[in-house]
Amino acid sequence: MDRLVFHPAAAYDHEMHIGNFSCRHCDAEVQFNTSDFERHFLSKHSNLDAGMRRAFDDVQPVKDPWECFLDFRCVSCGAPVRITYNPKEYAMGSFYYEIASVLEPEEWDAASPRESSA
């Protein structure tokens, strides 16, 4: 990720916080902005299958109720990715989002079955 903080108040200054994620396996890029993290704020929904979600949970469990995550697959090679982030309250009920970690499998073959371990 080339950006670690996504702040919704930036929109008031006619500025949008955008970050680019580059897949370590195929170099494809996925762009994120603040609204992507707002949509997953405190959600426990994963965009990955149950086996891959369990593999990420085994490596780095999301234990803190305030820790958020965004799971997705690379748009090019299909490698699973989990971005964990923390909401930081900057005004009552208003949050910005700080990236905590990015989890990816050490190795990935685009022909790998969807249930490979992380």
N, C-alpha and C positions, 0 to 999 in steps of 0.2 A: 504494500500500500504506500502510495506516495503522499498521503495526508493522514494525520493521526487524530485530528479534531474536526468535528462537523458541528457547526453552530447555527441553529435556526434563526437567531437574531440577525445574522448577516443579511438575510433577505430584506430586512428593513433598510439596509444601506444599499440596496440594489446590487447585492453581491451574493453569489451562490457558492457554497463550499462543495467542491467536486474533488473526488479522489479516484485514482486509477489503480486497479489491481492487475498485476501481470502474473499470469499462470507460470509457475516454475517448470512445467512440463512441455508447454507448447508456445509460450510467450504471447498468447492471446491476451488482450486487455478487456477488462470489464470496468465500466465507469459507475461510481456510486455518488449519490449526493445525500444531503441531510435527510430528505424524506424517506430514503430507503431504510435508514436506521430508525426513524420515527415510526414507520409501519411495523417494525419488529420489536419495538420497545415493550419489554416485559412479556412478550409472546413466547410461548414454548413450542410454537410450530416450527418444524424443520422441512426444508425442501428436499431433503435426502431420504432415501429408503431407510427402514428401521435398522438394518444391519450396519449401514455406514454411520448412522447417527450413534448407535451403541459404540462403535469403534472410536469415534471422536469423544464420546462421553467417558470411555475407559481411559483415554490418554489425558484428557483435561476436563473433568466434570464441571458442569455449571452448577455450583453449590449455592452461591450467594443469590438470594432472590432478586437483587438489583443488577446482577450481571446479565447482560443480554447477548444474544448470538444471532447471526444471520448465516444460514447454511445454503449453499448453492453448488451447482456443478459448472465447471468451465464451459463456456459456450462453444469452444472449439473441440477439445479432447474429452470432455466429460469428467475430468478429474474432480473429485469432491473437495470442497473448501468450507471451512468454518471460520468466520470472523467473530471474535468475541469483543464486546465493547461495554463501556460503563457509562451510564447516564450521570451527568453532573448538573445539579440544580444551580442555576445562576440567578433565578428570580423565582418567587413562589409559584410552583407548578410549571416552571419552564426549564427545559433541560437542553444541554448540548451533549454531544456524544464523543467519547474518547476511545480510540481503538486500543484494546488490551493485548490481543494476539491474533495471529492468522495461522490456522492449522491446515496442512496439506499432507497428503501421503508422501513419504520419502521417494517412492518410485511409483510411476503410473504408466501403464500402457493403454492407449486408447482402445485397444481390443480387450482390455481386462474386463472381467465380469463386474457388474454393478455392485456386487457384495464383497469386493476386496477390502482388506483391513487398512486402517489409516496408519 
